[in-house]
Amino acid sequence: MSLKTKILLGVLVVVFVVLANTLYVVKQTEQAIVLRFGEPVRIVNPYDPTAADPGLKVKVPFLENVVKFDRRNMNFQVDKEEIIAADQERLVVDAFMRWRIKDPLRFYQAVRDMSVGRDRMQPMVNSSLREVLGKAPANEIISGQRAELMLSIAKLVNQQTLSARLGVDIIDVRVKRVDLPLENSQAVYRRMITERQQEAAEIRAGGEERKREIMAEADKTVTVTLATAQEEAQIMRGVGDAARAKLFAQSFGKDPEFAGFYRSLQAYEAAVEPGTQVLISPDSAFFNTWRNGN
């Protein structure tokens, strides 16, 4: 390789390095701060829509460098926080925050980078959650007035970040989930089991009481039915006996001898069982019917 070629290659390398340290691109989703010897000199494509200017930019090579921040709305997952509600119920709150860098210069001066910024905002969000949710009962935190509570939390976090001069804007704070602490959950489950057992016992007791009422009613119905049947049977038997007595009386009136004979037979049947040996004098009046028949 000739000396001229080497010089040309060297010049090209120098030009490339100079251009690489002179030109930079700022995307529409980014905002940049140009620093000279570590001091900010200008802001490129800031959040203010009227000053938006993305694209290819130029800086002084080797003397200036560029720090870029996101220009979009960002999500920040907040660490789970245990709070005590106004009704002394302990709750574990899982929340997230939506925010944006409104003043990149102030943000850079306050925290330098995104991770430090999130670390600075974390305790602010947690303290705001405790302060606002600690004044509300658990049922409102879980479902009732959650939207209003979230607005209050976002407003409080905004006030704190403004006091800390972080240069950020808190869009909103949202609660994803509200749970009981593990030990509280187990106690609640045990209480629910006890309540269900008590409810089941009450249902069983009511069933037993109803069963006894039905059985008592059935026994009463059986008793009344049997008594009615027996009464009707006695009446029918009395009617039958009366009819038989009337029939016998009519028959006996027509033939007194037959009546005497029939009554004697009834007396024999009642007095002497089949196979029974009885010693009676032949002259006994008991056998008059037999003797007369013979």
KAURDA-V380922 format. One line per field, one symbol per residue. psi: psi as a letter, one per 20 degrees, with the letter a starting at -180 (. if undefined). Layout:
BEGIN
psi: ???
END
This chain:
BEGIN
psi: prhggggghgggggggggghjgqqporhjqqqpppokipphrpplrhohijpmraprqroqihqrppqqpirpqqooqqppprorhkjppqoporrqprqohnhghgghgigrgghghhhhghggghhgggghiiqrhhhhghfkgghghgggggghghghghilikrpogrpqohqprqqghhgghggghgggghggghghggghggghghgggghgggggggggggghghggghgggghggghgggggghhhnhghgggghgghgghhhoqpjpppoqphjqihkhggghh.
END
